[in-house]
C-alpha cells in the first residue's frame, strides 16, 4: 500500500499570498492614478438613468416619490393628535 502523503510543500499559503499581492498592486495603482475628483451622486444617478432608459429623471422627485410610498400617514396622524406629553405608540 502506498503512502498517501505528498512530498510537495503545502499550498495553503499560496492563495492568501496571491490575494495580498493583488491588493498591494491595486493600492499602488490607486495611489498613482492621480488626484481625486469630486462627484455629485445625483448626476451619477441621472447619467445612469439616461443610459438605461434614454430619458431624463428628476432625482429629487424620485426620492420624494419613494419616501411618500413608504410613509405611514395614519401613524403620523396618531402621533400628531396625541395629548400633550403622551409618548408616541407603535
Steps between C-alpha positions, in 0.01 A plus 500: 500500500636840405532785741238764408708784642647734243854629511390828337498801731156603622317738263285664764715813515504559122145632466520754785836618364348545154214699649742714701709561189193604300392732781845661517493552123151656516611736776800614296279554194253701708771715655657576161175558308495873564313749712152409621210656311191620686167365378130555558293188558193657337689551174620138507142378549377727222770379261427135579128555447560666165723211392242237593179675392613764257308760700545740784390466862444756775705337776351716775147409389594131479626510860182679614288236326684215674466670839130566440439133417671391824319755718244382754265798506263338750785460749603860438144621566487302826832649604387854424164459678634358826431690818775721646796308634364162395778286348443373148357147469610245243 
